[in-house]
Amino acid sequence: MNRMGLGRLILTGVLLMQSVVGFALDWSGNHLLNPLWHPHARFHGALLLFLLTGVSLMGIWLLWRQSKEPEIAIVVAAIISLSFWTPFFYITFLLPGATLWAGDPARVPHLGGSVFYPNVAVAGLFLALTAAACLLYAGTRSSASKQPSLR
């Protein structure tokens, strides 16, 4: 498998897993099925999951369809991933009162004496995979540009 194929495979995994993991974790008692959540907040949470799945499937389709411009699919798939995962690092600054922890506020997890939010670690992993896929693709572009053009 070439570098572009590996990059597409990684991005496909990211897009697929963010949808599956989103439903698995958020369609639960501490998120959408939490009776303490306002019904309209649950509606918006579910709406986000379905939107994420729809745009992720669109990104996967773009990645694997026949195209004379495969770089567009790589960029779109990366933007889908980035637009979902990067807010984990700044949304609490933009929305006062928002929290990264959905559980009992008295039981915020700690690692090595510091607060540790598992969802931020997952976001970091998905962002790292997205960056790796983009770097793999960038490597194919730089090596392709060194070859003579057939035009």
N, C-alpha and C positions, 0 to 999 in steps of 0.2 A: 504494500500500500504506500502510495506517495504521500508527501507532506500535506498536500491539499486534502486528500482523502481522509487523512488522520484528523486534520482540523475540522472537517465537516462531521466526522464521526463524533468528536468531542463535543462540538456545538449541538449536535443532535441529542446526545446524552444529556447535556445541560438543559435544553429546552424540554425534553421529555420528562426528565426527573423533576424539574421545578413545578411542572403541572401535577404530576403524581404525588410528590411530597406535599405540595400545597393542599391538595384535597385530603390527603391522609392525616395531616397535622391540624389543619384549620377546620375541617368538618368534624369537630369534636366538642366535648363538654367544656373545654376551657376557651373555646373560640365561638364558632357559629351556633353551637347548640347550648351555649351557656345561658341559663334563664335570666341571669343578671344583665345581659346585654340588651340594649334597646332593640326592639324588632327592626327598626329601620337600619341600625348599625349592622345587624345580621344580614339584612338584604344587601347592603353595600359590600360586606365581606364576601358573600356568595357571588355577587356580581363580579368582583375582582377575580375570584378563582376561575369563573367561566371565561372572562376576558383574557386572563393569562393563558388559559388552555387554548383558546382560539388563536391568539397571536403566536403562541409557541408552535402550534400545528402549521400555521402559515409559514413560519420561519423554517420548519423542517421541510415542508414542501419546496420552498425556494432553494434550500440547500441541495436537494437531490433531483430537481428537475433538470432537463437538458437546457443549457443556456450558453450563449456566447459571452456572457458577462457573469461568471460565477462569483466574482468579487462582490457583486451587489448582494448576493445571498449571504455571504460571510458577514458583511457589514450589517445587514438587517438582523440576522440572527444574534450578532453581538450586541446590537442596540436593544433588542428585546430583553436579553439577559441583563445588560447593564441597567436598563430602566426599571427592572424589577428589584435587583439586588442592591444597587448603590444607596437607595433611600434608607436602608438599615443603618447606615452610617451617619445620616444627618436628619432624619425625620423628627427625632425627639428634640432637636434644636429649633425646628420650624414650627412644631405643634406643641405648645406648652401643655403639660399634663399627660402627654403621650408617654408610653413606656414600652420597652422592648420585652418585658417579662409579662406573660399572660397568666402565670400561676399566682399562688398566694404571695402577697407582697412581703410577708414575714419569712418567706423561704426562697428568696432570690439566691441562685446558685453562686458559689464562690470557687475559685481555683487558685491555689497558691496565695490565699488571703485577699484576692481581688475579686470584684464582681465579675462573673462570667456568664454571658448570655449565649446559650447554645445556638440560637438562631443567627446571631452575628457571625459565629464561627462557620455555620453553613453558608451564609452569604459570602464570606471571605473565600471559602472553598470554590463556590460556583463562579465567583469573579476571577479567581486564579485560573480555573479551567477555561473560562472565556478568553482570558488574556493569552493563555498557552495556545489555544486554537488560533487566535489572531496572529500570534508570532509564527506559528507553523505556516500559516497562509502567507504572511509577509515574506518568509523565507523562499516560498515558491515564486513570488513575484520578483524578488531580487535576482534569483538565478535565471528566471525566464528573460529578464531584461538584458542579460549578458549575451543571450543568444541572438543571432541575426533574425530580423523580422521577415516573415514570408509575404508581407504586403508589397 
